[in-house]
Amino acid sequence: MTELYKLYRNDADKTSIEAVESIDVSKMEKIVYEVIDSYGQSGCIQDDVLKKLPQFRYSSVTARFKALEEKNLIVRCNTTKKGDSGRSQRYMMSKRYYDLDEDLTEEEKLQGMLGV
């Protein structure tokens, strides 16, 4: 489980800290991981995950990416795709699918991510 102090700023006020303590971090990490994992070798961008989890707040979802990456459960790839905002977002994928890519060329990886 992610240590709670990593989920709020050093200068956070008492109500922010209480809010963090009320969240079931393990549950949210599991939910976000399962969405990323469901994309398999194609991977996904942040917008894809947010669209699959509309019932959760933006910050509740996006805060889990770093924790999952630190736990070596997901990988943020170097390949990007434009998100809904028009800005580039890095692809993410479950570590178990990323490891399967070791024998693929960069072009093959890109084709898989783009669904070509």
Sequence and secondary structure as in RCSB ss.txt:
>XXXX:A:sequence
MTELYKLYRNDADKTSIEAVESIDVSKMEKIVYEVIDSYGQSGCIQDDVLKKLPQFRYSSVTARFKALEEKNLIV
RCNTTKKGDSGRSQRYMMSKRYYDLDEDLTEEEKLQGMLGV
>XXXX:A:secstr
   GGGGS TT  HHHHHHHHHS HHHHHHHHHHHHHHTGGG B HHHHHHH TTS HHHHHHHHHHHHHTTSEE
EEEEEEE TTSSEEEEEEEHHHHGGGGGS HHHHHHHHHT 
